[in-house]
């Protein structure tokens, strides 16, 4: 089970990303995922949000706030079960 939650700094970045009208949809998806996991250790990042977060991190035009939120979302993605 995931025990990670979004910290205050990443939550603030996610909020700024969501409020910014010029932010792209992928960045907003990742930010929304990160923000929804504030104080919620049972929630994890979905596959769709993780893909959006990955694309946000590799986008040279994305703001520092967007990348912070995307990093937080990716950190809360469930790992693959090794068998």
PyMOL Python script that loads the backbone (N, CA, C, O; Angstrom):
from pymol import cmd

cmd.read_pdbstr("""\
ATOM      1  N   UNK A   1       0.843  -1.182   0.000  1.00  0.00           N
ATOM      2  CA  UNK A   1       0.000   0.000   0.000  1.00  0.00           C
ATOM      3  C   UNK A   1       0.887   1.244   0.000  1.00  0.00           C
ATOM      4  O   UNK A   1       1.950   1.265   0.621  1.00  0.00           O
ATOM      5  N   UNK A   2       0.446   2.245  -0.685  1.00  0.00           N
ATOM      6  CA  UNK A   2       1.156   3.515  -0.761  1.00  0.00           C
ATOM      7  C   UNK A   2       0.983   4.287   0.540  1.00  0.00           C
ATOM      8  O   UNK A   2      -0.140   4.470   1.009  1.00  0.00           O
ATOM      9  N   UNK A   3       2.080   4.738   1.121  1.00  0.00           N
ATOM     10  CA  UNK A   3       1.990   5.519   2.353  1.00  0.00           C
ATOM     11  C   UNK A   3       2.435   6.960   2.130  1.00  0.00           C
ATOM     12  O   UNK A   3       2.544   7.735   3.080  1.00  0.00           O
ATOM     13  N   UNK A   4       2.690   7.314   0.887  1.00  0.00           N
ATOM     14  CA  UNK A   4       3.134   8.667   0.577  1.00  0.00           C
ATOM     15  C   UNK A   4       1.931   9.592   0.421  1.00  0.00           C
ATOM     16  O   UNK A   4       0.863   9.183  -0.035  1.00  0.00           O
ATOM     17  N   UNK A   5       2.132  10.840   0.809  1.00  0.00           N
ATOM     18  CA  UNK A   5       1.116  11.867   0.602  1.00  0.00           C
ATOM     19  C   UNK A   5       1.799  13.091   0.008  1.00  0.00           C
ATOM     20  O   UNK A   5       3.018  13.232   0.098  1.00  0.00           O
ATOM     21  N   UNK A   6       1.026  13.961  -0.588  1.00  0.00           N
ATOM     22  CA  UNK A   6       1.555  15.197  -1.152  1.00  0.00           C
ATOM     23  C   UNK A   6       1.883  16.157  -0.017  1.00  0.00           C
ATOM     24  O   UNK A   6       1.044  16.423   0.844  1.00  0.00           O
ATOM     25  N   UNK A   7       3.104  16.675  -0.020  1.00  0.00           N
ATOM     26  CA  UNK A   7       3.537  17.624   1.005  1.00  0.00           C
ATOM     27  C   UNK A   7       2.983  19.019   0.755  1.00  0.00           C
ATOM     28  O   UNK A   7       2.382  19.287  -0.285  1.00  0.00           O
ATOM     29  N   UNK A   8       3.195  19.904   1.728  1.00  0.00           N
ATOM     30  CA  UNK A   8       2.659  21.272   1.633  1.00  0.00           C
ATOM     31  C   UNK A   8       3.208  22.019   0.430  1.00  0.00           C
ATOM     32  O   UNK A   8       2.459  22.700  -0.270  1.00  0.00           O
ATOM     33  N   UNK A   9       4.512  21.899   0.181  1.00  0.00           N
ATOM     34  CA  UNK A   9       5.138  22.631  -0.923  1.00  0.00           C
ATOM     35  C   UNK A   9       4.604  22.142  -2.276  1.00  0.00           C
ATOM     36  O   UNK A   9       4.291  22.947  -3.153  1.00  0.00           O
ATOM     37  N   UNK A  10       4.503  20.823  -2.437  1.00  0.00           N
ATOM     38  CA  UNK A  10       3.985  20.270  -3.691  1.00  0.00           C
ATOM     39  C   UNK A  10       2.499  20.588  -3.858  1.00  0.00           C
ATOM     40  O   UNK A  10       2.037  20.832  -4.972  1.00  0.00           O
ATOM     41  N   UNK A  11       1.753  20.586  -2.754  1.00  0.00           N
ATOM     42  CA  UNK A  11       0.327  20.926  -2.822  1.00  0.00           C
ATOM     43  C   UNK A  11       0.141  22.380  -3.255  1.00  0.00           C
ATOM     44  O   UNK A  11      -0.761  22.696  -4.031  1.00  0.00           O
ATOM     45  N   UNK A  12       0.998  23.252  -2.748  1.00  0.00           N
ATOM     46  CA  UNK A  12       0.943  24.661  -3.135  1.00  0.00           C
ATOM     47  C   UNK A  12       1.256  24.810  -4.622  1.00  0.00           C
ATOM     48  O   UNK A  12       0.595  25.572  -5.327  1.00  0.00           O
ATOM     49  N   UNK A  13       2.262  24.082  -5.094  1.00  0.00           N
ATOM     50  CA  UNK A  13       2.614  24.110  -6.522  1.00  0.00           C
ATOM     51  C   UNK A  13       1.471  23.581  -7.375  1.00  0.00           C
ATOM     52  O   UNK A  13       1.176  24.126  -8.439  1.00  0.00           O
ATOM     53  N   UNK A  14       0.831  22.519  -6.904  1.00  0.00           N
ATOM     54  CA  UNK A  14      -0.301  21.944  -7.639  1.00  0.00           C
ATOM     55  C   UNK A  14      -1.446  22.952  -7.727  1.00  0.00           C
ATOM     56  O   UNK A  14      -2.087  23.085  -8.769  1.00  0.00           O
ATOM     57  N   UNK A  15      -1.693  23.650  -6.641  1.00  0.00           N
ATOM     58  CA  UNK A  15      -2.759  24.647  -6.624  1.00  0.00           C
ATOM     59  C   UNK A  15      -2.462  25.770  -7.612  1.00  0.00           C
ATOM     60  O   UNK A  15      -3.349  26.202  -8.349  1.00  0.00           O
ATOM     61  N   UNK A  16      -1.222  26.242  -7.630  1.00  0.00           N
ATOM     62  CA  UNK A  16      -0.823  27.304  -8.571  1.00  0.00           C
ATOM     63  C   UNK A  16      -0.987  26.827 -10.005  1.00  0.00           C
ATOM     64  O   UNK A  16      -1.435  27.579 -10.871  1.00  0.00           O
ATOM     65  N   UNK A  17      -0.620  25.572 -10.252  1.00  0.00           N
ATOM     66  CA  UNK A  17      -0.735  25.006 -11.598  1.00  0.00           C
ATOM     67  C   UNK A  17      -2.194  24.970 -12.046  1.00  0.00           C
ATOM     68  O   UNK A  17      -2.506  25.313 -13.186  1.00  0.00           O
ATOM     69  N   UNK A  18      -3.079  24.557 -11.152  1.00  0.00           N
ATOM     70  CA  UNK A  18      -4.497  24.469 -11.500  1.00  0.00           C
ATOM     71  C   UNK A  18      -5.130  25.838 -11.721  1.00  0.00           C
ATOM     72  O   UNK A  18      -6.036  25.978 -12.544  1.00  0.00           O
ATOM     73  N   UNK A  19      -4.664  26.841 -10.999  1.00  0.00           N
ATOM     74  CA  UNK A  19      -5.233  28.193 -11.113  1.00  0.00           C
ATOM     75  C   UNK A  19      -4.740  28.930 -12.358  1.00  0.00           C
ATOM     76  O   UNK A  19      -5.402  29.853 -12.833  1.00  0.00           O
ATOM     77  N   UNK A  20      -3.590  28.531 -12.884  1.00  0.00           N
ATOM     78  CA  UNK A  20      -2.989  29.224 -14.024  1.00  0.00           C
ATOM     79  C   UNK A  20      -3.740  28.877 -15.311  1.00  0.00           C
ATOM     80  O   UNK A  20      -3.809  27.711 -15.698  1.00  0.00           O
ATOM     81  N   UNK A  21      -4.294  29.883 -15.964  1.00  0.00           N
ATOM     82  CA  UNK A  21      -5.105  29.645 -17.162  1.00  0.00           C
ATOM     83  C   UNK A  21      -4.269  29.216 -18.366  1.00  0.00           C
ATOM     84  O   UNK A  21      -4.810  28.649 -19.315  1.00  0.00           O
ATOM     85  N   UNK A  22      -2.973  29.474 -18.345  1.00  0.00           N
ATOM     86  CA  UNK A  22      -2.141  29.113 -19.492  1.00  0.00           C
ATOM     87  C   UNK A  22      -1.493  27.738 -19.349  1.00  0.00           C
ATOM     88  O   UNK A  22      -0.722  27.321 -20.214  1.00  0.00           O
ATOM     89  N   UNK A  23      -1.798  27.043 -18.277  1.00  0.00           N
ATOM     90  CA  UNK A  23      -1.238  25.715 -18.052  1.00  0.00           C
ATOM     91  C   UNK A  23      -1.955  24.686 -18.916  1.00  0.00           C
ATOM     92  O   UNK A  23      -3.175  24.737 -19.071  1.00  0.00           O
ATOM     93  N   UNK A  24      -1.194  23.756 -19.475  1.00  0.00           N
ATOM     94  CA  UNK A  24      -1.748  22.718 -20.339  1.00  0.00           C
ATOM     95  C   UNK A  24      -2.524  21.664 -19.571  1.00  0.00           C
ATOM     96  O   UNK A  24      -2.408  21.553 -18.350  1.00  0.00           O
ATOM     97  N   UNK A  25      -3.312  20.896 -20.298  1.00  0.00           N
ATOM     98  CA  UNK A  25      -4.185  19.896 -19.677  1.00  0.00           C
ATOM     99  C   UNK A  25      -3.402  18.776 -18.995  1.00  0.00           C
ATOM    100  O   UNK A  25      -3.835  18.270 -17.960  1.00  0.00           O
ATOM    101  N   UNK A  26      -2.272  18.386 -19.548  1.00  0.00           N
ATOM    102  CA  UNK A  26      -1.476  17.312 -18.941  1.00  0.00           C
ATOM    103  C   UNK A  26      -0.931  17.760 -17.591  1.00  0.00           C
ATOM    104  O   UNK A  26      -0.943  16.994 -16.627  1.00  0.00           O
ATOM    105  N   UNK A  27      -0.453  18.999 -17.522  1.00  0.00           N
ATOM    106  CA  UNK A  27       0.060  19.538 -16.265  1.00  0.00           C
ATOM    107  C   UNK A  27      -1.061  19.626 -15.232  1.00  0.00           C
ATOM    108  O   UNK A  27      -0.858  19.323 -14.057  1.00  0.00           O
ATOM    109  N   UNK A  28      -2.233  20.040 -15.678  1.00  0.00           N
ATOM    110  CA  UNK A  28      -3.366  20.160 -14.753  1.00  0.00           C
ATOM    111  C   UNK A  28      -3.826  18.796 -14.258  1.00  0.00           C
ATOM    112  O   UNK A  28      -4.240  18.661 -13.106  1.00  0.00           O
ATOM    113  N   UNK A  29      -3.756  17.793 -15.111  1.00  0.00           N
ATOM    114  CA  UNK A  29      -4.129  16.438 -14.710  1.00  0.00           C
ATOM    115  C   UNK A  29      -3.182  15.936 -13.615  1.00  0.00           C
ATOM    116  O   UNK A  29      -3.624  15.382 -12.608  1.00  0.00           O
ATOM    117  N   UNK A  30      -1.894  16.134 -13.821  1.00  0.00           N
ATOM    118  CA  UNK A  30      -0.899  15.703 -12.828  1.00  0.00           C
ATOM    119  C   UNK A  30      -1.064  16.489 -11.533  1.00  0.00           C
ATOM    120  O   UNK A  30      -0.970  15.921 -10.445  1.00  0.00           O
ATOM    121  N   UNK A  31      -1.308  17.784 -11.644  1.00  0.00           N
ATOM    122  CA  UNK A  31      -1.486  18.623 -10.461  1.00  0.00           C
ATOM    123  C   UNK A  31      -2.735  18.217  -9.685  1.00  0.00           C
ATOM    124  O   UNK A  31      -2.720  18.180  -8.454  1.00  0.00           O
ATOM    125  N   UNK A  32      -3.801  17.916 -10.392  1.00  0.00           N
ATOM    126  CA  UNK A  32      -5.033  17.475  -9.734  1.00  0.00           C
ATOM    127  C   UNK A  32      -4.835  16.174  -8.983  1.00  0.00           C
ATOM    128  O   UNK A  32      -5.354  15.995  -7.882  1.00  0.00           O
ATOM    129  N   UNK A  33      -4.083  15.270  -9.584  1.00  0.00           N
ATOM    130  CA  UNK A  33      -3.797  13.993  -8.918  1.00  0.00           C
ATOM    131  C   UNK A  33      -2.985  14.225  -7.652  1.00  0.00           C
ATOM    132  O   UNK A  33      -3.285  13.656  -6.602  1.00  0.00           O
ATOM    133  N   UNK A  34      -1.958  15.059  -7.753  1.00  0.00           N
ATOM    134  CA  UNK A  34      -1.112  15.346  -6.584  1.00  0.00           C
ATOM    135  C   UNK A  34      -1.937  16.012  -5.482  1.00  0.00           C
ATOM    136  O   UNK A  34      -1.815  15.655  -4.310  1.00  0.00           O
ATOM    137  N   UNK A  35      -2.767  16.969  -5.857  1.00  0.00           N
ATOM    138  CA  UNK A  35      -3.562  17.702  -4.870  1.00  0.00           C
ATOM    139  C   UNK A  35      -4.595  16.796  -4.193  1.00  0.00           C
ATOM    140  O   UNK A  35      -4.888  16.962  -3.008  1.00  0.00           O
ATOM    141  N   UNK A  36      -5.135  15.859  -4.931  1.00  0.00           N
ATOM    142  CA  UNK A  36      -6.133  14.959  -4.351  1.00  0.00           C
ATOM    143  C   UNK A  36      -5.522  13.996  -3.337  1.00  0.00           C
ATOM    144  O   UNK A  36      -6.240  13.391  -2.541  1.00  0.00           O
ATOM    145  N   UNK A  37      -4.208  13.855  -3.364  1.00  0.00           N
ATOM    146  CA  UNK A  37      -3.531  12.929  -2.467  1.00  0.00           C
ATOM    147  C   UNK A  37      -2.931  13.616  -1.237  1.00  0.00           C
ATOM    148  O   UNK A  37      -2.162  13.004  -0.496  1.00  0.00           O
ATOM    149  N   UNK A  38      -3.280  14.875  -1.023  1.00  0.00           N
ATOM    150  CA  UNK A  38      -2.858  15.570   0.182  1.00  0.00           C
ATOM    151  C   UNK A  38      -3.595  14.969   1.367  1.00  0.00           C
ATOM    152  O   UNK A  38      -4.825  14.917   1.365  1.00  0.00           O
ATOM    153  N   UNK A  39      -2.878  14.521   2.359  1.00  0.00           N
ATOM    154  CA  UNK A  39      -3.443  13.886   3.562  1.00  0.00           C
ATOM    155  C   UNK A  39      -4.310  12.671   3.225  1.00  0.00           C
ATOM    156  O   UNK A  39      -5.278  12.384   3.930  1.00  0.00           O
ATOM    157  N   UNK A  40      -3.969  11.970   2.165  1.00  0.00           N
ATOM    158  CA  UNK A  40      -4.743  10.785   1.767  1.00  0.00           C
ATOM    159  C   UNK A  40      -3.791   9.649   1.374  1.00  0.00           C
ATOM    160  O   UNK A  40      -3.588   9.395   0.187  1.00  0.00           O
ATOM    161  N   UNK A  41      -3.210   8.968   2.363  1.00  0.00           N
ATOM    162  CA  UNK A  41      -2.217   7.928   2.044  1.00  0.00           C
ATOM    163  C   UNK A  41      -2.772   6.712   1.310  1.00  0.00           C
ATOM    164  O   UNK A  41      -2.001   5.926   0.759  1.00  0.00           O
ATOM    165  N   UNK A  42      -4.078   6.543   1.293  1.00  0.00           N
ATOM    166  CA  UNK A  42      -4.654   5.383   0.604  1.00  0.00           C
ATOM    167  C   UNK A  42      -4.876   5.629  -0.884  1.00  0.00           C
ATOM    168  O   UNK A  42      -5.128   4.688  -1.636  1.00  0.00           O
ATOM    169  N   UNK A  43      -4.784   6.884  -1.314  1.00  0.00           N
ATOM    170  CA  UNK A  43      -4.984   7.199  -2.723  1.00  0.00           C
ATOM    171  C   UNK A  43      -3.652   7.045  -3.473  1.00  0.00           C
ATOM    172  O   UNK A  43      -2.581   7.306  -2.925  1.00  0.00           O
ATOM    173  N   UNK A  44      -3.745   6.620  -4.722  1.00  0.00           N
ATOM    174  CA  UNK A  44      -2.557   6.509  -5.573  1.00  0.00           C
ATOM    175  C   UNK A  44      -2.822   7.192  -6.907  1.00  0.00           C
ATOM    176  O   UNK A  44      -3.966   7.481  -7.260  1.00  0.00           O
ATOM    177  N   UNK A  45      -1.760   7.439  -7.626  1.00  0.00           N
ATOM    178  CA  UNK A  45      -1.854   8.088  -8.928  1.00  0.00           C
ATOM    179  C   UNK A  45      -2.303   7.068  -9.971  1.00  0.00           C
ATOM    180  O   UNK A  45      -1.757   5.968 -10.047  1.00  0.00           O
ATOM    181  N   UNK A  46      -3.288   7.436 -10.762  1.00  0.00           N
ATOM    182  CA  UNK A  46      -3.777   6.537 -11.818  1.00  0.00           C
ATOM    183  C   UNK A  46      -2.759   6.460 -12.948  1.00  0.00           C
ATOM    184  O   UNK A  46      -1.843   7.277 -13.040  1.00  0.00           O
ATOM    185  N   UNK A  47      -2.938   5.471 -13.795  1.00  0.00           N
ATOM    186  CA  UNK A  47      -2.041   5.290 -14.944  1.00  0.00           C
ATOM    187  C   UNK A  47      -2.105   6.512 -15.868  1.00  0.00           C
ATOM    188  O   UNK A  47      -1.080   6.971 -16.373  1.00  0.00           O
ATOM    189  N   UNK A  48      -3.306   7.026 -16.079  1.00  0.00           N
ATOM    190  CA  UNK A  48      -3.501   8.185 -16.963  1.00  0.00           C
ATOM    191  C   UNK A  48      -2.809   9.427 -16.380  1.00  0.00           C
ATOM    192  O   UNK A  48      -2.138  10.162 -17.106  1.00  0.00           O
ATOM    193  N   UNK A  49      -2.971   9.656 -15.084  1.00  0.00           N
ATOM    194  CA  UNK A  49      -2.344  10.808 -14.438  1.00  0.00           C
ATOM    195  C   UNK A  49      -0.826  10.656 -14.402  1.00  0.00           C
ATOM    196  O   UNK A  49      -0.100  11.642 -14.530  1.00  0.00           O
ATOM    197  N   UNK A  50      -0.344   9.422 -14.228  1.00  0.00           N
ATOM    198  CA  UNK A  50       1.101   9.180 -14.215  1.00  0.00           C
ATOM    199  C   UNK A  50       1.705   9.472 -15.587  1.00  0.00           C
ATOM    200  O   UNK A  50       2.799  10.029 -15.682  1.00  0.00           O
ATOM    201  N   UNK A  51       0.997   9.099 -16.639  1.00  0.00           N
ATOM    202  CA  UNK A  51       1.465   9.395 -17.997  1.00  0.00           C
ATOM    203  C   UNK A  51       1.514  10.903 -18.221  1.00  0.00           C
ATOM    204  O   UNK A  51       2.474  11.422 -18.791  1.00  0.00           O
ATOM    205  N   UNK A  52       0.478  11.602 -17.772  1.00  0.00           N
ATOM    206  CA  UNK A  52       0.437  13.067 -17.893  1.00  0.00           C
ATOM    207  C   UNK A  52       1.581  13.698 -17.099  1.00  0.00           C
ATOM    208  O   UNK A  52       2.214  14.646 -17.563  1.00  0.00           O
ATOM    209  N   UNK A  53       1.842  13.174 -15.913  1.00  0.00           N
ATOM    210  CA  UNK A  53       2.921  13.697 -15.074  1.00  0.00           C
ATOM    211  C   UNK A  53       4.274  13.490 -15.742  1.00  0.00           C
ATOM    212  O   UNK A  53       5.126  14.379 -15.720  1.00  0.00           O
ATOM    213  N   UNK A  54       4.466  12.328 -16.331  1.00  0.00           N
ATOM    214  CA  UNK A  54       5.719  12.030 -17.022  1.00  0.00           C
ATOM    215  C   UNK A  54       5.941  12.989 -18.194  1.00  0.00           C
ATOM    216  O   UNK A  54       7.045  13.492 -18.402  1.00  0.00           O
ATOM    217  N   UNK A  55       4.881  13.230 -18.946  1.00  0.00           N
ATOM    218  CA  UNK A  55       4.982  14.156 -20.082  1.00  0.00           C
ATOM    219  C   UNK A  55       5.236  15.582 -19.602  1.00  0.00           C
ATOM    220  O   UNK A  55       5.950  16.337 -20.262  1.00  0.00           O
ATOM    221  N   UNK A  56       4.666  15.953 -18.472  1.00  0.00           N
ATOM    222  CA  UNK A  56       4.883  17.285 -17.908  1.00  0.00           C
ATOM    223  C   UNK A  56       6.341  17.462 -17.516  1.00  0.00           C
ATOM    224  O   UNK A  56       6.939  18.508 -17.768  1.00  0.00           O
ATOM    225  N   UNK A  57       6.907  16.434 -16.897  1.00  0.00           N
ATOM    226  CA  UNK A  57       8.304  16.526 -16.467  1.00  0.00           C
ATOM    227  C   UNK A  57       9.271  16.623 -17.648  1.00  0.00           C
ATOM    228  O   UNK A  57      10.320  17.258 -17.543  1.00  0.00           O
ATOM    229  N   UNK A  58       8.921  16.004 -18.758  1.00  0.00           N
ATOM    230  CA  UNK A  58       9.817  16.043 -19.919  1.00  0.00           C
ATOM    231  C   UNK A  58       9.562  17.242 -20.834  1.00  0.00           C
ATOM    232  O   UNK A  58      10.298  17.456 -21.797  1.00  0.00           O
ATOM    233  N   UNK A  59       8.530  18.017 -20.538  1.00  0.00           N
ATOM    234  CA  UNK A  59       8.189  19.201 -21.340  1.00  0.00           C
ATOM    235  C   UNK A  59       9.026  20.386 -20.879  1.00  0.00           C
ATOM    236  O   UNK A  59       8.910  20.826 -19.735  1.00  0.00           O
ATOM    237  N   UNK A  60       9.855  20.892 -21.752  1.00  0.00           N
ATOM    238  CA  UNK A  60      10.719  22.024 -21.426  1.00  0.00           C
ATOM    239  C   UNK A  60       9.956  23.314 -21.155  1.00  0.00           C
ATOM    240  O   UNK A  60      10.506  24.238 -20.556  1.00  0.00           O
ATOM    241  N   UNK A  61       8.707  23.394 -21.583  1.00  0.00           N
ATOM    242  CA  UNK A  61       7.912  24.618 -21.389  1.00  0.00           C
ATOM    243  C   UNK A  61       7.161  24.627 -20.069  1.00  0.00           C
ATOM    244  O   UNK A  61       6.634  25.665 -19.668  1.00  0.00           O
ATOM    245  N   UNK A  62       7.102  23.497 -19.390  1.00  0.00           N
ATOM    246  CA  UNK A  62       6.347  23.402 -18.139  1.00  0.00           C
ATOM    247  C   UNK A  62       7.026  24.225 -17.042  1.00  0.00           C
ATOM    248  O   UNK A  62       8.253  24.277 -16.957  1.00  0.00           O
ATOM    249  N   UNK A  63       6.213  24.859 -16.212  1.00  0.00           N
ATOM    250  CA  UNK A  63       6.741  25.692 -15.132  1.00  0.00           C
ATOM    251  C   UNK A  63       7.307  24.826 -14.009  1.00  0.00           C
ATOM    252  O   UNK A  63       7.069  23.621 -13.941  1.00  0.00           O
ATOM    253  N   UNK A  64       8.058  25.480 -13.141  1.00  0.00           N
ATOM    254  CA  UNK A  64       8.632  24.791 -11.980  1.00  0.00           C
ATOM    255  C   UNK A  64       7.515  24.228 -11.090  1.00  0.00           C
ATOM    256  O   UNK A  64       7.634  23.123 -10.562  1.00  0.00           O
ATOM    257  N   UNK A  65       6.441  24.988 -10.931  1.00  0.00           N
ATOM    258  CA  UNK A  65       5.313  24.546 -10.113  1.00  0.00           C
ATOM    259  C   UNK A  65       4.655  23.308 -10.717  1.00  0.00           C
ATOM    260  O   UNK A  65       4.305  22.372  -9.998  1.00  0.00           O
ATOM    261  N   UNK A  66       4.489  23.308 -12.033  1.00  0.00           N
ATOM    262  CA  UNK A  66       3.885  22.159 -12.707  1.00  0.00           C
ATOM    263  C   UNK A  66       4.745  20.916 -12.551  1.00  0.00           C
ATOM    264  O   UNK A  66       4.237  19.817 -12.328  1.00  0.00           O
ATOM    265  N   UNK A  67       6.052  21.105 -12.670  1.00  0.00           N
ATOM    266  CA  UNK A  67       6.965  19.965 -12.550  1.00  0.00           C
ATOM    267  C   UNK A  67       7.013  19.439 -11.117  1.00  0.00           C
ATOM    268  O   UNK A  67       7.154  18.236 -10.900  1.00  0.00           O
ATOM    269  N   UNK A  68       6.898  20.322 -10.157  1.00  0.00           N
ATOM    270  CA  UNK A  68       6.869  19.906  -8.758  1.00  0.00           C
ATOM    271  C   UNK A  68       5.632  19.052  -8.487  1.00  0.00           C
ATOM    272  O   UNK A  68       5.720  18.003  -7.848  1.00  0.00           O
ATOM    273  N   UNK A  69       4.502  19.500  -8.969  1.00  0.00           N
ATOM    274  CA  UNK A  69       3.255  18.748  -8.786  1.00  0.00           C
ATOM    275  C   UNK A  69       3.319  17.414  -9.523  1.00  0.00           C
ATOM    276  O   UNK A  69       2.863  16.393  -9.008  1.00  0.00           O
ATOM    277  N   UNK A  70       3.883  17.425 -10.720  1.00  0.00           N
ATOM    278  CA  UNK A  70       3.999  16.192 -11.499  1.00  0.00           C
ATOM    279  C   UNK A  70       4.914  15.189 -10.802  1.00  0.00           C
ATOM    280  O   UNK A  70       4.630  13.992 -10.781  1.00  0.00           O
ATOM    281  N   UNK A  71       6.002  15.677 -10.238  1.00  0.00           N
ATOM    282  CA  UNK A  71       6.919  14.804  -9.509  1.00  0.00           C
ATOM    283  C   UNK A  71       6.254  14.169  -8.305  1.00  0.00           C
ATOM    284  O   UNK A  71       6.467  12.991  -8.018  1.00  0.00           O
ATOM    285  N   UNK A  72       5.454  14.944  -7.605  1.00  0.00           N
ATOM    286  CA  UNK A  72       4.724  14.424  -6.453  1.00  0.00           C
ATOM    287  C   UNK A  72       3.729  13.345  -6.885  1.00  0.00           C
ATOM    288  O   UNK A  72       3.607  12.306  -6.236  1.00  0.00           O
ATOM    289  N   UNK A  73       3.030  13.597  -7.971  1.00  0.00           N
ATOM    290  CA  UNK A  73       2.065  12.615  -8.475  1.00  0.00           C
ATOM    291  C   UNK A  73       2.765  11.314  -8.866  1.00  0.00           C
ATOM    292  O   UNK A  73       2.274  10.225  -8.567  1.00  0.00           O
ATOM    293  N   UNK A  74       3.905  11.429  -9.531  1.00  0.00           N
ATOM    294  CA  UNK A  74       4.631  10.221  -9.943  1.00  0.00           C
ATOM    295  C   UNK A  74       5.184   9.449  -8.746  1.00  0.00           C
ATOM    296  O   UNK A  74       5.239   8.219  -8.767  1.00  0.00           O
ATOM    297  N   UNK A  75       5.585  10.163  -7.720  1.00  0.00           N
ATOM    298  CA  UNK A  75       6.122   9.507  -6.529  1.00  0.00           C
ATOM    299  C   UNK A  75       5.055   8.665  -5.830  1.00  0.00           C
ATOM    300  O   UNK A  75       5.381   7.757  -5.065  1.00  0.00           O
ATOM    301  N   UNK A  76       3.796   8.960  -6.089  1.00  0.00           N
ATOM    302  CA  UNK A  76       2.696   8.247  -5.440  1.00  0.00           C
ATOM    303  C   UNK A  76       2.037   7.216  -6.347  1.00  0.00           C
ATOM    304  O   UNK A  76       0.962   6.697  -6.043  1.00  0.00           O
ATOM    305  N   UNK A  77       2.694   6.929  -7.460  1.00  0.00           N
ATOM    306  CA  UNK A  77       2.197   5.894  -8.371  1.00  0.00           C
ATOM    307  C   UNK A  77       2.526   4.541  -7.765  1.00  0.00           C
ATOM    308  O   UNK A  77       3.640   4.332  -7.284  1.00  0.00           O
ATOM    309  N   UNK A  78       1.571   3.623  -7.782  1.00  0.00           N
ATOM    310  CA  UNK A  78       1.871   2.305  -7.220  1.00  0.00           C
ATOM    311  C   UNK A  78       2.944   1.602  -8.026  1.00  0.00           C
ATOM    312  O   UNK A  78       2.973   1.699  -9.252  1.00  0.00           O
ATOM    313  N   UNK A  79       3.827   0.895  -7.335  1.00  0.00           N
ATOM    314  CA  UNK A  79       4.891   0.161  -8.014  1.00  0.00           C
ATOM    315  C   UNK A  79       4.370  -1.126  -8.612  1.00  0.00           C
ATOM    316  O   UNK A  79       3.275  -1.585  -8.285  1.00  0.00           O
ATOM    317  N   UNK A  80       5.171  -1.702  -9.495  1.00  0.00           N
ATOM    318  CA  UNK A  80       4.802  -2.975 -10.101  1.00  0.00           C
ATOM    319  C   UNK A  80       5.075  -4.095  -9.114  1.00  0.00           C
ATOM    320  O   UNK A  80       6.105  -4.101  -8.439  1.00  0.00           O
ATOM    321  N   UNK A  81       4.169  -5.025  -9.032  1.00  0.00           N
ATOM    322  CA  UNK A  81       4.355  -6.177  -8.151  1.00  0.00           C
ATOM    323  C   UNK A  81       5.351  -7.134  -8.792  1.00  0.00           C
ATOM    324  O   UNK A  81       5.155  -7.588  -9.919  1.00  0.00           O
ATOM    325  N   UNK A  82       6.408  -7.430  -8.070  1.00  0.00           N
ATOM    326  CA  UNK A  82       7.406  -8.358  -8.579  1.00  0.00           C
ATOM    327  C   UNK A  82       7.077  -9.761  -8.066  1.00  0.00           C
ATOM    328  O   UNK A  82       6.931  -9.989  -6.865  1.00  0.00           O
ATOM    329  N   UNK A  83       6.966 -10.689  -9.014  1.00  0.00           N
ATOM    330  CA  UNK A  83       6.649 -12.074  -8.635  1.00  0.00           C
ATOM    331  C   UNK A  83       7.773 -12.988  -9.012  1.00  0.00           C
ATOM    332  O   UNK A  83       7.695 -14.193  -8.775  1.00  0.00           O
TER     333      UNK A  83
END
""", "prot")
cmd.dss("prot")
cmd.show_as("cartoon", "prot")
cmd.util.cbc("prot")
cmd.orient("prot")
